[in-house]
């Protein structure tokens, strides 16, 4: 046969889960089409020889070569000369190759393999593709610089390489190459080819600062089994300390886990001058820095039944300054999704530990809990502990759902080593009757009673207010004489309130910019709350339950919202709801509002909200020295696609015609920048973004009233990263006190990178005032493999995790 094409039914093949490297998978089963300049058929072997522009096509898989020998019985292809195979999962080039389409194996000569995203490349003089996703490579290399033609920026080369994509890779007589030139030699190298856990050394953290000196943190990871692992780390700070950290993590169920961190440091490297001059807050009860220091941090949850769970969160430190001075507290951020450590260890007022049991039942729960407070400012002898506390809380429907009753029953035992202690029992039932008139007016009425009983020991605690007696930063506490309020006390009160609300709406047809419809609502509301005036001076003061301020308060205002119904096609393309932040970036993010997905795939999302609210107290001033009218509060938030969110709040005083407080924030990603990287680069920046937050608080109306702030506060913080060129990006994160004209914190970063994101070098400088230090950090990241050093600047809130490997989630 000369010229033309031939089509026939393909043989059967085994089904297999698709993977990034499975170029020969028979998931593209269907008719095979052969074409070329010359055809020769051998009926004895049932094979076709095609020469001259040979093409083998099966659905979306296309193989081209100068010559093809197709064995129909074996369902295999032997191709020679400029062999090129393309399918939806990848791309292959070779000078010669034999491909078995049934077994999904191949032997290739002078071959290069890339995946569909060109996020990695395998090359070698001979490549054996085994079943699954395994490759044996002779005289070749592996790199994640798959999209760059020619010599890659970096690669791992070896005489013999075994790559198991989704597992790991090994290389014998290997080199780490830069621009094709060997830099480091390894007789035998093991490197990750997946995101599964493996025991071994992790990326170290290195930095330099005037406060710590040179810092080196080297962690080691231990993959114990499928449900548990551990990490240990050595920490050296040449001007301060040497020590170690350890963390153990165990997951026993969907919401059952145990995670514990511990650290021990020796401060023998620290100078006596540092022990005195580096303590910024000299009004702590104990400013002594011991030679040996420790911290213990832990979290645990365990369901005994579906309704009964035991829990505990612990935090203990050796001294008041430990958390302030360290910069590594835990060796991981979380044990499982939704379970994360706090991010404010260095600014904690107290080290709080709690433990207990929670039992849930229909429309309520019971909780038995103990709380231990380690005071990081005042004397520990005066710290208030709650051991134990019993709380029952729930709701019961009444009159067939026409009303409902809520109840809270709480008993506490408060204890101090010195000072006022005792027991408290608090009972607070309340009845609520909701009502509705037509579709536009609805509300509720509420009536409650409260009985609080006390048994008090009469040790008094004296408090020196900030601003008096030389107290600049902290209150001064001391044990005072016995007071006259010991013994048994009680408080009884009746309280109530009500509210009403309405809503009017209008829907507009848009059919533009991916929006089908826009709904606008106006929702006026008004509430009333009444708490009688009761003398509570004789009662102890443990927490907010002990002082109920009298009110006859009307609150009223209106909320206006805009909802957008996005068409299904745009929802599928990724537009629609604004992407919320996570982890450390939550301070810049307000809660994402109502959204839903329709049966047709369309989405409805709130894109704008504005609230105006005011209050008036019939009997009392809203605040000391102020009017009975509150400030006029205004709040607004707009989510404009998934690239920008802007919002703010404002408190305006009609009495003084001035602004009492204000805040604003902006989160923005330029639409002209690429938002998704080719490779997952860990916590590295992946595209340009901007975050800005501003806060303003006016001084208090009366500077002589205790508890009133007389200080003006204005603070602006920002985080921004911008890629100037394909190979360079700049990062800046300042925190500036406008009133003091002082830069409180500042982070500066420089990124040198490859356009394909296969590597990046980051250098950063961080300046802080508490503790006072300037720190230098760096990180070298090889895309998809790992990193060396510590990320010196923050994470992009718009970052999308993109995997190199087949099992990446």
Secondary structure, 3 states (H helix, E strand, C coil): CECCEEEECCCCCCCCCCCCCCCCCHHHCCCEEEECCEEEEECCCCEEEEEEEEEEEECCEEEEEEEEEEECCCCEEEEEEEEEEEECCEEEEEEEEEEECCCCEEEEEEEEEEECCCCCEEEEEEEEECCCCEEEEEEEEEECCCCCCCCCCEEEEEEEEEEECCCEEEEEEEEEEECCEEEEEEEEEEEECCCCCCCEECCCEEEEECCCEEEEEEEEEEEEECCEEEEEEEEEECCCEEEEEEEEEEEEECCEEEEEEEEEEECCCCCHHHHHHCCCCCCCCCCCCCCEEEEEEEEEEEECCCCEEEEEEEEEECCCCHHHHCCCCCCCCEEECCEECCCCHHHCCEEEEEEEEEEEECCEEEEEEEEEEEECCCCHHHCCEEEEEEEEEEEEEEHHHCEEEEEEEEEEEEECCCCCCEEEEEEEEEEEEEEEECCCEEEEEEEEEEEEEEEECCEEEEEECCCCCCCCCCCEEEEEEECCCCEEEEEEEEEEEEEEEECEEEEEEEEECCEEEEEEEEEEEEEEEEECCCCCCCCCCCCHHHCCCCEEEEEEEEEEEEEEEECHHHHHCCCCCCCCCCHHHHHHCCCCCCEEECCCCCEEEEEEEEEEEEEEECCCCCCCCCCCECCEEEEEEEEECCCEEEEEEEEEECCCCEEEEEEEEEEECCCCCCCCCCCCCCCCCCCCEEEEEEEEECCCCCCCCCCCCCCCEEEEEEEEEEEEECCEEEEEEEEEECCCCEEEEEEEEEEEECCCCCEEEEEEEEEEECCEEEEEEEEEEECCCEEEECCCCCCCCCCCCCCCCCCCC
